[in-house]
Amino acid sequence: MTDFTAFVLGFVTLPVLPLMFAYTWNRFPAIMRHDTKRKIAGEIRILGKAFPRA
């Protein structure tokens, strides 16, 4: 019974994983484009406050 449930769970999740991966992979450039510049600028500002000499 446990082998059967594991097989069913694997059979159900296997097609879902590539779809999730493709969705996140397609969304990734847009996410990077929108947020990266602000995040990097904020991190540089935080680092500049933490290490004023550097």
A tleap script that builds the chain and sets N, CA, C and O, in Angstrom:
source leaprc.protein.ff14SB
mol = sequence {
  NMET THR ASP PHE THR ALA PHE VAL LEU GLY
  PHE VAL THR LEU PRO VAL LEU PRO LEU MET
  PHE ALA TYR THR TRP ASN ARG PHE PRO ALA
  ILE MET ARG HIE ASP THR LYS ARG LYS ILE
  ALA GLY GLU ILE ARG ILE LEU GLY LYS ALA
  PHE PRO ARG CALA
}
set mol.1.N position { 0.837 -1.210 0.000 }
set mol.1.CA position { 0.000 0.000 0.000 }
set mol.1.C position { 0.871 1.261 0.000 }
set mol.1.O position { 0.582 2.212 -0.725 }
set mol.2.N position { 1.926 1.271 0.802 }
set mol.2.CA position { 2.786 2.457 0.821 }
set mol.2.C position { 3.496 2.619 -0.516 }
set mol.2.O position { 3.661 3.741 -0.995 }
set mol.3.N position { 3.928 1.496 -1.135 }
set mol.3.CA position { 4.573 1.596 -2.437 }
set mol.3.C position { 3.605 2.175 -3.464 }
set mol.3.O position { 3.991 2.978 -4.314 }
set mol.4.N position { 2.344 1.758 -3.374 }
set mol.4.CA position { 1.358 2.250 -4.334 }
set mol.4.C position { 1.125 3.746 -4.149 }
set mol.4.O position { 1.078 4.492 -5.127 }
set mol.5.N position { 0.978 4.190 -2.893 }
set mol.5.CA position { 0.739 5.618 -2.667 }
set mol.5.C position { 1.956 6.437 -3.106 }
set mol.5.O position { 1.805 7.522 -3.668 }
set mol.6.N position { 3.167 5.916 -2.847 }
set mol.6.CA position { 4.367 6.624 -3.281 }
set mol.6.C position { 4.388 6.716 -4.809 }
set mol.6.O position { 4.741 7.755 -5.367 }
set mol.7.N position { 4.009 5.626 -5.479 }
set mol.7.CA position { 3.968 5.637 -6.941 }
set mol.7.C position { 2.959 6.658 -7.446 }
set mol.7.O position { 3.233 7.393 -8.394 }
set mol.8.N position { 1.776 6.703 -6.804 }
set mol.8.CA position { 0.735 7.644 -7.241 }
set mol.8.C position { 1.207 9.077 -7.008 }
set mol.8.O position { 1.030 9.935 -7.873 }
set mol.9.N position { 1.810 9.344 -5.838 }
set mol.9.CA position { 2.291 10.695 -5.551 }
set mol.9.C position { 3.365 11.095 -6.555 }
set mol.9.O position { 3.342 12.214 -7.069 }
set mol.10.N position { 4.303 10.201 -6.839 }
set mol.10.CA position { 5.331 10.496 -7.822 }
set mol.10.C position { 4.739 10.719 -9.201 }
set mol.10.O position { 5.163 11.614 -9.931 }
set mol.11.N position { 3.750 9.894 -9.556 }
set mol.11.CA position { 3.124 10.013 -10.870 }
set mol.11.C position { 2.394 11.342 -10.998 }
set mol.11.O position { 2.329 11.917 -12.085 }
set mol.12.N position { 1.836 11.837 -9.874 }
set mol.12.CA position { 1.094 13.102 -9.923 }
set mol.12.C position { 2.058 14.283 -9.924 }
set mol.12.O position { 1.838 15.257 -10.644 }
set mol.13.N position { 3.126 14.210 -9.123 }
set mol.13.CA position { 4.008 15.372 -8.989 }
set mol.13.C position { 4.969 15.489 -10.163 }
set mol.13.O position { 5.406 16.598 -10.469 }
set mol.14.N position { 5.318 14.395 -10.832 }
set mol.14.CA position { 6.299 14.469 -11.915 }
set mol.14.C position { 5.886 15.437 -13.026 }
set mol.14.O position { 6.730 16.228 -13.445 }
set mol.15.N position { 4.651 15.431 -13.534 }
set mol.15.CA position { 4.314 16.400 -14.580 }
set mol.15.C position { 4.209 17.823 -14.048 }
set mol.15.O position { 4.349 18.777 -14.814 }
set mol.16.N position { 3.963 17.984 -12.737 }
set mol.16.CA position { 3.754 19.324 -12.197 }
set mol.16.C position { 5.083 20.063 -12.060 }
set mol.16.O position { 5.149 21.271 -12.285 }
set mol.17.N position { 6.141 19.339 -11.692 }
set mol.17.CA position { 7.427 19.995 -11.441 }
set mol.17.C position { 7.964 20.750 -12.658 }
set mol.17.O position { 8.390 21.894 -12.498 }
set mol.18.N position { 7.969 20.170 -13.878 }
set mol.18.CA position { 8.464 20.944 -15.023 }
set mol.18.C position { 7.606 22.175 -15.298 }
set mol.18.O position { 8.125 23.206 -15.726 }
set mol.19.N position { 6.298 22.078 -15.057 }
set mol.19.CA position { 5.431 23.236 -15.281 }
set mol.19.C position { 5.785 24.361 -14.313 }
set mol.19.O position { 5.890 25.524 -14.703 }
set mol.20.N position { 5.969 23.994 -13.036 }
set mol.20.CA position { 6.353 24.988 -12.042 }
set mol.20.C position { 7.697 25.600 -12.427 }
set mol.20.O position { 7.880 26.816 -12.359 }
set mol.21.N position { 8.636 24.740 -12.833 }
set mol.21.CA position { 9.967 25.225 -13.201 }
set mol.21.C position { 9.887 26.165 -14.395 }
set mol.21.O position { 10.525 27.218 -14.401 }
set mol.22.N position { 9.106 25.793 -15.407 }
set mol.22.CA position { 8.980 26.640 -16.593 }
set mol.22.C position { 8.330 27.962 -16.215 }
set mol.22.O position { 8.733 29.013 -16.715 }
set mol.23.N position { 7.326 27.926 -15.338 }
set mol.23.CA position { 6.648 29.169 -14.951 }
set mol.23.C position { 7.625 30.102 -14.245 }
set mol.23.O position { 7.725 31.280 -14.589 }
set mol.24.N position { 8.352 29.570 -13.246 }
set mol.24.CA position { 9.293 30.417 -12.513 }
set mol.24.C position { 10.420 30.868 -13.438 }
set mol.24.O position { 10.894 31.999 -13.329 }
set mol.25.N position { 10.857 29.987 -14.355 }
set mol.25.CA position { 11.935 30.339 -15.278 }
set mol.25.C position { 11.498 31.478 -16.196 }
set mol.25.O position { 12.297 32.360 -16.512 }
set mol.26.N position { 10.226 31.464 -16.628 }
set mol.26.CA position { 9.744 32.535 -17.491 }
set mol.26.C position { 9.524 33.819 -16.705 }
set mol.26.O position { 9.697 34.912 -17.244 }
set mol.27.N position { 9.143 33.697 -15.432 }
set mol.27.CA position { 8.916 34.881 -14.615 }
set mol.27.C position { 10.222 35.499 -14.138 }
set mol.27.O position { 10.263 36.685 -13.811 }
set mol.28.N position { 11.299 34.700 -14.095 }
set mol.28.CA position { 12.536 35.142 -13.461 }
set mol.28.C position { 13.118 36.414 -14.079 }
set mol.28.O position { 13.491 37.317 -13.330 }
set mol.29.N position { 13.217 36.534 -15.428 }
set mol.29.CA position { 13.802 37.760 -15.992 }
set mol.29.C position { 12.997 39.006 -15.637 }
set mol.29.O position { 13.577 40.053 -15.352 }
set mol.30.N position { 11.678 38.906 -15.649 }
set mol.30.CA position { 10.853 40.067 -15.300 }
set mol.30.C position { 11.076 40.455 -13.843 }
set mol.30.O position { 11.204 41.635 -13.520 }
set mol.31.N position { 11.121 39.454 -12.968 }
set mol.31.CA position { 11.363 39.735 -11.553 }
set mol.31.C position { 12.723 40.411 -11.397 }
set mol.31.O position { 12.851 41.400 -10.677 }
set mol.32.N position { 13.732 39.874 -12.073 }
set mol.32.CA position { 15.057 40.453 -11.969 }
set mol.32.C position { 15.054 41.884 -12.503 }
set mol.32.O position { 15.624 42.778 -11.878 }
set mol.33.N position { 14.423 42.107 -13.643 }
set mol.33.CA position { 14.444 43.428 -14.251 }
set mol.33.C position { 13.797 44.464 -13.331 }
set mol.33.O position { 14.302 45.578 -13.197 }
set mol.34.N position { 12.676 44.096 -12.696 }
set mol.34.CA position { 11.941 45.085 -11.905 }
set mol.34.C position { 12.640 45.373 -10.581 }
set mol.34.O position { 12.735 46.528 -10.164 }
set mol.35.N position { 13.129 44.323 -9.919 }
set mol.35.CA position { 13.527 44.494 -8.521 }
set mol.35.C position { 15.030 44.630 -8.323 }
set mol.35.O position { 15.463 45.180 -7.310 }
set mol.36.N position { 15.837 44.144 -9.262 }
set mol.36.CA position { 17.257 43.985 -8.948 }
set mol.36.C position { 17.921 45.323 -8.693 }
set mol.36.O position { 18.695 45.457 -7.745 }
set mol.37.N position { 17.628 46.331 -9.532 }
set mol.37.CA position { 18.338 47.596 -9.399 }
set mol.37.C position { 18.069 48.223 -8.040 }
set mol.37.O position { 18.990 48.711 -7.385 }
set mol.38.N position { 16.803 48.214 -7.611 }
set mol.38.CA position { 16.485 48.805 -6.308 }
set mol.38.C position { 17.129 48.003 -5.184 }
set mol.38.O position { 17.669 48.574 -4.237 }
set mol.39.N position { 17.069 46.666 -5.295 }
set mol.39.CA position { 17.636 45.839 -4.228 }
set mol.39.C position { 19.144 46.040 -4.125 }
set mol.39.O position { 19.685 46.169 -3.027 }
set mol.40.N position { 19.822 46.065 -5.277 }
set mol.40.CA position { 21.272 46.231 -5.248 }
set mol.40.C position { 21.616 47.607 -4.685 }
set mol.40.O position { 22.543 47.737 -3.885 }
set mol.41.N position { 20.869 48.642 -5.102 }
set mol.41.CA position { 21.135 49.986 -4.588 }
set mol.41.C position { 20.922 50.017 -3.072 }
set mol.41.O position { 21.717 50.612 -2.345 }
set mol.42.N position { 19.855 49.380 -2.599 }
set mol.42.CA position { 19.606 49.361 -1.156 }
set mol.42.C position { 20.689 48.614 -0.415 }
set mol.42.O position { 21.117 49.041 0.657 }
set mol.43.N position { 21.142 47.494 -0.977 }
set mol.43.CA position { 22.189 46.731 -0.301 }
set mol.43.C position { 23.492 47.514 -0.270 }
set mol.43.O position { 24.213 47.482 0.727 }
set mol.44.N position { 23.802 48.224 -1.367 }
set mol.44.CA position { 25.030 49.029 -1.386 }
set mol.44.C position { 24.925 50.128 -0.339 }
set mol.44.O position { 25.902 50.428 0.348 }
set mol.45.N position { 23.735 50.737 -0.212 }
set mol.45.CA position { 23.550 51.784 0.788 }
set mol.45.C position { 23.737 51.217 2.197 }
set mol.45.O position { 24.394 51.824 3.043 }
set mol.46.N position { 23.138 50.026 2.434 }
set mol.46.CA position { 23.274 49.395 3.757 }
set mol.46.C position { 24.740 49.071 4.024 }
set mol.46.O position { 25.238 49.297 5.127 }
set mol.47.N position { 25.434 48.538 3.009 }
set mol.47.CA position { 26.852 48.218 3.197 }
set mol.47.C position { 27.655 49.490 3.447 }
set mol.47.O position { 28.575 49.492 4.265 }
set mol.48.N position { 27.311 50.579 2.744 }
set mol.48.CA position { 28.024 51.833 2.958 }
set mol.48.C position { 27.827 52.347 4.377 }
set mol.48.O position { 28.750 52.922 4.955 }
set mol.49.N position { 26.614 52.149 4.962 }
set mol.49.CA position { 26.408 52.564 6.348 }
set mol.49.C position { 27.170 51.649 7.295 }
set mol.49.O position { 27.713 52.108 8.300 }
set mol.50.N position { 27.213 50.360 6.982 }
set mol.50.CA position { 27.873 49.413 7.881 }
set mol.50.C position { 29.383 49.601 7.844 }
set mol.50.O position { 30.045 49.504 8.878 }
set mol.51.N position { 29.936 49.871 6.654 }
set mol.51.CA position { 31.386 50.031 6.506 }
set mol.51.C position { 31.656 51.403 5.881 }
set mol.51.O position { 31.857 51.496 4.670 }
set mol.52.N position { 31.664 52.455 6.679 }
set mol.52.CA position { 31.827 53.790 6.083 }
set mol.52.C position { 33.193 53.987 5.447 }
set mol.52.O position { 33.315 54.759 4.495 }
set mol.53.N position { 34.244 53.300 5.953 }
set mol.53.CA position { 35.578 53.471 5.368 }
set mol.53.C position { 35.626 52.870 3.969 }
set mol.53.O position { 36.213 53.454 3.058 }
set mol.54.N position { 34.995 51.680 3.797 }
set mol.54.CA position { 34.995 51.041 2.494 }
set mol.54.C position { 33.948 51.732 1.621 }
set mol.54.O position { 33.766 51.358 0.463 }
savepdb mol mol.pdb
quit
